[in-house]
């Protein structure tokens, strides 16, 4: 039974980490824009956006399988908003 509990805990931590990532990712930060206008009226612009996030890349196919296996869309309804009370559910 301890192995199952350990797997459930890992899955839960993964879900919470993903939801926290989405919340931080959606926070808007000011972009740094560098522009240069040349003599022939062409204008070049470079936009830099900084994210203060750490994440891992996961193949979408496997992530979608994971979401389906754990009924992710139904879990989201239970976890909104993300707080300790809802995490304990």
MMTF fields as JSON, N, C-alpha, C and O atoms, coordinates in Angstrom:
{
  "mmtfVersion": "1.0.0",
  "mmtfProducer": "UNKNOWN",
  "numBonds": 355,
  "numAtoms": 356,
  "numGroups": 89,
  "numChains": 1,
  "numModels": 1,
  "chainsPerModel": [1],
  "groupsPerChain": [89],
  "chainIdList": ["A"],
  "bondAtomList": [4, 2, 8, 6, 12, 10, 16, 14, 20, 18, 24, 22, 28, 26, 32, 30, 36, 34, 40, 38, 44, 42, 48, 46, 52, 50, 56, 54, 60, 58, 64, 62, 68, 66, 72, 70, 76, 74, 80, 78, 84, 82, 88, 86, 92, 90, 96, 94, 100, 98, 104, 102, 108, 106, 112, 110, 116, 114, 120, 118, 124, 122, 128, 126, 132, 130, 136, 134, 140, 138, 144, 142, 148, 146, 152, 150, 156, 154, 160, 158, 164, 162, 168, 166, 172, 170, 176, 174, 180, 178, 184, 182, 188, 186, 192, 190, 196, 194, 200, 198, 204, 202, 208, 206, 212, 210, 216, 214, 220, 218, 224, 222, 228, 226, 232, 230, 236, 234, 240, 238, 244, 242, 248, 246, 252, 250, 256, 254, 260, 258, 264, 262, 268, 266, 272, 270, 276, 274, 280, 278, 284, 282, 288, 286, 292, 290, 296, 294, 300, 298, 304, 302, 308, 306, 312, 310, 316, 314, 320, 318, 324, 322, 328, 326, 332, 330, 336, 334, 340, 338, 344, 342, 348, 346, 352, 350],
  "bondOrderList": [1, 1, 1, 1, 1, 1, 1, 1, 1, 1, 1, 1, 1, 1, 1, 1, 1, 1, 1, 1, 1, 1, 1, 1, 1, 1, 1, 1, 1, 1, 1, 1, 1, 1, 1, 1, 1, 1, 1, 1, 1, 1, 1, 1, 1, 1, 1, 1, 1, 1, 1, 1, 1, 1, 1, 1, 1, 1, 1, 1, 1, 1, 1, 1, 1, 1, 1, 1, 1, 1, 1, 1, 1, 1, 1, 1, 1, 1, 1, 1, 1, 1, 1, 1, 1, 1, 1, 1],
  "groupList": [{"groupName": "UNK", "atomNameList": ["N", "CA", "C", "O"], "elementList": ["N", "C", "C", "O"], "formalChargeList": [0, 0, 0, 0], "bondAtomList": [1, 0, 2, 1, 3, 2], "bondOrderList": [1, 1, 2], "singleLetterCode": "X", "chemCompType": "L-PEPTIDE LINKING"}],
  "groupTypeList": [0, 0, 0, 0, 0, 0, 0, 0, 0, 0, 0, 0, 0, 0, 0, 0, 0, 0, 0, 0, 0, 0, 0, 0, 0, 0, 0, 0, 0, 0, 0, 0, 0, 0, 0, 0, 0, 0, 0, 0, 0, 0, 0, 0, 0, 0, 0, 0, 0, 0, 0, 0, 0, 0, 0, 0, 0, 0, 0, 0, 0, 0, 0, 0, 0, 0, 0, 0, 0, 0, 0, 0, 0, 0, 0, 0, 0, 0, 0, 0, 0, 0, 0, 0, 0, 0, 0, 0, 0],
  "groupIdList": [1, 2, 3, 4, 5, 6, 7, 8, 9, 10, 11, 12, 13, 14, 15, 16, 17, 18, 19, 20, 21, 22, 23, 24, 25, 26, 27, 28, 29, 30, 31, 32, 33, 34, 35, 36, 37, 38, 39, 40, 41, 42, 43, 44, 45, 46, 47, 48, 49, 50, 51, 52, 53, 54, 55, 56, 57, 58, 59, 60, 61, 62, 63, 64, 65, 66, 67, 68, 69, 70, 71, 72, 73, 74, 75, 76, 77, 78, 79, 80, 81, 82, 83, 84, 85, 86, 87, 88, 89],
  "secStructList": [7, 2, 2, 2, 2, 2, 2, 2, 2, 2, 2, 2, 2, 2, 2, 2, 2, 2, 2, 2, 2, 2, 2, 2, 2, 6, 1, 7, 7, 7, 7, 3, 3, 3, 3, 3, 3, 7, 6, 6, 1, 7, 3, 3, 3, 3, 3, 3, 7, 7, 7, 7, 7, 7, 7, 7, 7, 7, 7, 2, 2, 2, 2, 2, 2, 2, 2, 2, 2, 6, 6, 2, 2, 2, 2, 2, 2, 2, 2, 1, 1, 7, 7, 2, 2, 2, 2, 2, 7],
  "xCoordList": [0.822, 0.0, 0.862, 0.456, 2.056, 2.931, 3.347, 3.486, 3.552, 3.927, 2.834, 3.117, 1.582, 0.451, 0.334, 0.13, 0.466, 0.402, 1.505, 1.284, 2.695, 3.826, 3.539, 3.845, 2.946, 2.599, 1.523, 1.592, 0.532, -0.533, 0.041, -0.346, 0.968, 1.595, 2.397, 2.358, 3.121, 3.892, 2.974, 3.259, 1.87, 0.912, 0.319, 0.202, -0.056, -0.628, 0.355, -0.013, 1.603, 2.616, 2.809, 2.999, 2.759, 2.89, 1.739, 1.944, 0.533, -0.641, -0.543, -0.764, -0.214, -0.11, 1.001, 0.839, 2.129, 3.237, 2.818, 3.137, 2.105, 1.635, 0.689, 0.811, -0.247, -1.212, -0.518, -0.863, 0.446, 1.21, 2.01, 2.114, 2.58, 3.313, 2.405, 2.784, 1.193, 0.26, -0.071, -0.139, -0.277, -0.618, 0.521, 0.272, 1.763, 2.908, 3.156, 3.533, 2.942, 3.18, 2.245, 2.623, 1.032, 0.033, 0.223, -0.41, 1.091, 1.343, 2.058, 3.081, 1.521, 2.067, 3.206, 3.092, 4.292, 5.435, 5.689, 5.336, 6.301, 6.604, 7.657, 8.644, 7.427, 8.395, 9.447, 9.146, 10.678, 11.741, 11.774, 11.98, 11.574, 11.535, 12.721, 12.948, 13.462, 14.607, 14.264, 14.013, 14.251, 13.903, 15.012, 15.737, 15.109, 16.083, 15.474, 14.998, 15.496, 14.983, 16.163, 17.02, 16.194, 17.295, 16.985, 15.871, 17.976, 17.824, 16.744, 16.061, 16.585, 15.577, 14.186, 13.317, 13.995, 12.704, 12.28, 11.16, 13.151, 12.848, 13.064, 14.029, 12.177, 12.282, 12.396, 11.611, 13.37, 13.56, 13.231, 13.668, 12.468, 12.13, 12.416, 12.139, 12.97, 13.21, 12.495, 12.632, 11.74, 10.98, 11.528, 11.631, 11.872, 12.393, 11.402, 11.008, 11.007, 10.094, 10.758, 11.162, 10.864, 11.499, 10.435, 9.439, 10.679, 9.815, 10.661, 11.768, 10.144, 10.863, 10.31, 9.774, 10.456, 9.911, 10.962, 11.891, 10.79, 11.627, 10.682, 9.707, 10.957, 10.05, 10.802, 11.942, 10.132, 10.643, 9.738, 8.537, 10.303, 9.505, 9.056, 9.849, 7.771, 7.197, 6.51, 5.818, 6.702, 6.051, 4.534, 3.975, 3.878, 2.438, 1.644, 0.66, 2.059, 1.348, 1.279, 0.217, 2.402, 2.437, 1.712, 1.074, 1.812, 1.108, -0.403, -1.131, -0.877, -2.308, -2.787, -3.891, -1.956, -2.31, -2.413, -3.328, -1.475, -1.496, -2.759, -3.432, -3.081, -4.282, -5.533, -6.406, -5.611, -6.772, -6.844, -7.92, -5.694, -5.654, -6.08, -6.64, -5.823, -6.158, -7.405, -7.695, -8.146, -9.346, -9.015, -9.678, -7.993, -7.459, -8.517, -8.565, -9.359, -10.366, -11.337, -11.77, -11.676, -12.556, -11.833, -12.427, -10.545, -9.756, -9.633, -9.643, -9.517, -9.377, -10.567, -10.413, -11.754, -12.951, -12.879, -13.338, -12.3, -12.161, -11.115, -11.246, -10.078, -8.933, -9.037, -8.156, -10.074, -10.195, -10.943, -12.036, -10.44, -9.078, -8.101, -8.493, -6.834, -5.821, -5.534, -4.959, -5.935, -5.634, -5.469, -5.725, -5.057, -4.776, -6.022, -5.94, -7.161, -8.386, -8.711, -9.059, -8.597, -8.891, -7.819, -8.127, -6.571, -5.511, -5.779, -5.495, -6.32, -6.607, -7.754, -7.845, -8.625, -9.691, -9.107, -9.851],
  "yCoordList": [-1.197, 0.0, 1.255, 2.292, 1.163, 2.336, 2.783, 3.982, 1.833, 2.177, 2.959, 3.916, 2.557, 3.248, 4.662, 5.618, 4.79, 6.116, 7.019, 8.209, 6.455, 7.221, 7.704, 8.845, 6.823, 7.214, 8.292, 9.236, 8.15, 9.149, 10.506, 11.541, 10.487, 11.734, 12.377, 13.595, 11.57, 12.103, 12.711, 13.782, 12.025, 12.546, 13.855, 14.814, 13.907, 15.126, 16.284, 17.391, 16.029, 17.083, 17.576, 18.77, 16.651, 17.035, 17.925, 18.907, 17.576, 18.383, 19.772, 20.768, 19.852, 21.16, 21.995, 23.199, 21.355, 22.082, 22.643, 23.785, 21.84, 22.296, 23.484, 24.464, 23.399, 24.492, 25.763, 26.862, 25.623, 26.796, 27.393, 28.614, 26.525, 26.992, 27.819, 28.905, 27.305, 28.049, 29.411, 30.411, 29.44, 30.699, 31.71, 32.873, 31.278, 32.167, 32.554, 33.689, 31.61, 31.855, 32.935, 33.721, 32.963, 33.913, 35.321, 36.263, 35.472, 36.812, 37.636, 37.221, 38.775, 39.624, 40.46, 41.065, 40.485, 41.326, 42.253, 41.945, 43.387, 44.312, 43.734, 43.144, 43.915, 43.468, 44.55, 45.742, 44.127, 45.042, 45.063, 44.029, 46.225, 46.35, 47.178, 48.291, 46.615, 47.305, 47.527, 46.57, 48.777, 49.103, 49.91, 50.666, 49.714, 50.501, 50.817, 49.926, 52.098, 52.514, 52.844, 53.657, 52.206, 52.407, 53.559, 54.082, 53.943, 55.082, 54.841, 55.78, 53.612, 53.337, 53.093, 52.509, 53.54, 53.504, 52.107, 51.934, 51.12, 49.815, 49.882, 50.474, 49.283, 49.317, 47.889, 47.018, 47.661, 46.354, 46.472, 47.402, 45.53, 45.51, 44.128, 43.108, 44.116, 42.877, 42.998, 43.995, 41.984, 41.989, 40.887, 39.726, 41.278, 40.329, 40.245, 41.265, 39.032, 38.828, 37.866, 36.766, 38.289, 37.445, 36.726, 37.313, 35.457, 34.653, 34.17, 33.666, 34.324, 33.842, 32.479, 32.279, 31.551, 30.214, 29.163, 29.373, 28.047, 26.896, 25.775, 25.51, 25.119, 24.064, 23.02, 23.225, 21.898, 20.819, 20.71, 20.966, 20.335, 20.134, 18.677, 17.757, 18.493, 17.158, 17.057, 17.983, 15.933, 15.702, 15.801, 15.186, 16.574, 16.809, 15.502, 15.356, 14.566, 13.282, 12.583, 12.105, 12.522, 11.848, 12.659, 12.096, 13.978, 14.819, 14.66, 14.573, 14.622, 14.43, 13.073, 12.964, 12.037, 10.716, 10.769, 10.189, 11.465, 11.614, 12.35, 11.927, 13.444, 14.212, 13.349, 13.409, 12.546, 11.682, 10.611, 10.321, 10.029, 8.943, 9.389, 8.597, 10.644, 11.107, 11.988, 12.624, 12.029, 12.878, 14.328, 14.938, 14.852, 16.165, 17.264, 18.108, 17.263, 18.331, 18.329, 19.391, 17.155, 17.079, 17.552, 18.204, 17.214, 17.648, 19.166, 19.751, 19.796, 21.253, 21.914, 22.898, 21.366, 21.934, 21.843, 22.747, 20.749, 20.598, 21.547, 22.016, 21.825, 22.574, 24.085, 24.822, 24.548, 26.001, 26.64, 26.174, 27.658, 28.18, 27.26, 26.476, 27.365, 26.518, 27.067, 28.146, 26.322, 26.689, 25.396, 24.309, 25.507, 24.316, 23.441, 22.214, 24.085, 23.323, 22.464, 21.291, 23.057, 22.312, 21.262, 20.204, 21.547, 20.547, 19.314, 18.199, 19.489, 18.355, 17.484, 16.307, 18.052, 17.254, 16.118, 15.331],
  "zCoordList": [0.0, 0.0, 0.0, -0.525, 0.591, 0.659, -0.737, -0.978, -1.673, -3.047, -3.751, -4.472, -3.548, -4.156, -3.598, -4.347, -2.273, -1.648, -2.18, -2.404, -2.382, -2.899, -4.322, -4.666, -5.157, -6.525, -6.54, -7.327, -5.671, -5.59, -5.187, -5.729, -4.232, -3.797, -4.929, -5.098, -5.703, -6.829, -7.884, -8.419, -8.182, -9.159, -8.657, -9.42, -7.388, -6.804, -6.883, -7.274, -6.513, -6.577, -8.008, -8.239, -8.969, -10.378, -10.826, -11.539, -10.404, -10.774, -10.163, -10.853, -8.881, -8.222, -8.848, -9.05, -9.156, -9.777, -11.129, -11.461, -11.903, -13.218, -13.08, -13.814, -12.149, -11.964, -11.471, -11.905, -10.576, -10.114, -11.269, -11.392, -12.121, -13.294, -14.191, -14.631, -14.465, -15.316, -14.723, -15.437, -13.414, -12.748, -12.907, -13.223, -12.692, -12.825, -14.285, -14.577, -15.191, -16.607, -17.147, -18.016, -16.625, -17.109, -16.554, -17.03, -15.549, -15.02, -16.08, -16.625, -16.355, -17.407, -16.852, -15.786, -17.581, -17.23, -18.396, -19.534, -18.115, -19.188, -20.118, -19.678, -21.408, -22.397, -22.592, -22.531, -22.826, -23.215, -24.74, -25.375, -25.317, -26.774, -27.233, -26.759, -28.155, -28.746, -30.214, -30.947, -30.643, -32.018, -32.661, -32.014, -33.953, -34.697, -36.056, -36.76, -36.414, -37.704, -38.6, -38.252, -39.749, -40.682, -41.636, -41.653, -42.423, -43.34, -44.387, -44.798, -44.816, -45.848, -45.256, -45.904, -44.042, -43.332, -42.865, -42.383, -43.001, -42.424, -40.924, -40.442, -40.221, -38.764, -38.249, -38.623, -37.398, -36.79, -35.308, -34.63, -34.83, -33.407, -32.84, -33.471, -31.649, -30.916, -29.585, -28.878, -29.259, -28.013, -27.109, -27.506, -25.893, -24.911, -23.755, -23.189, -23.411, -22.292, -21.321, -21.695, -20.088, -19.078, -18.255, -17.833, -18.047, -17.193, -16.035, -16.227, -14.85, -13.67, -13.293, -12.203, -14.22, -14.022, -14.311, -15.091, -13.671, -13.932, -14.329, -13.626, -15.439, -15.865, -16.674, -17.092, -16.883, -17.72, -18.929, -18.837, -20.053, -21.256, -21.308, -21.108, -21.581, -21.67, -23.023, -23.446, -23.699, -24.981, -24.794, -23.886, -25.652, -25.525, -25.559, -24.833, -26.386, -26.492, -25.136, -24.737, -24.43, -23.136, -22.07, -21.181, -22.163, -21.201, -21.37, -20.382, -22.622, -22.875, -22.361, -21.828, -22.521, -21.98, -20.457, -19.871, -19.822, -18.369, -17.935, -16.995, -18.61, -18.268, -18.358, -17.492, -19.415, -19.605, -18.511, -17.989, -18.17, -17.186, -15.794, -15.036, -15.449, -14.093, -14.067, -13.053, -15.181, -15.27, -14.899, -14.06, -15.533, -15.198, -15.24, -14.345, -16.263, -16.388, -15.204, -14.756, -14.705, -13.538, -12.276, -11.417, -12.176, -11.014, -10.952, -9.869, -12.109, -12.143, -11.465, -10.742, -11.704, -11.076, -9.555, -8.857, -9.035, -7.584, -7.008, -5.878, -7.793, -7.284, -7.482, -7.039, -8.125, -8.337, -7.199, -6.878, -6.574, -6.706, -5.982, -5.117, -6.344, -5.709, -4.32, -4.172, -3.316, -1.934, -1.131, -1.649, 0.093, 0.902, 1.096, 1.069, 1.288, 1.491, 0.268, 0.401, -0.922, -2.134, -2.438, -2.986, -2.087, -2.281, -1.446, -1.884, -0.255, 0.629, 0.104, 0.453, -0.728, -1.329, -2.135, -2.72]
}
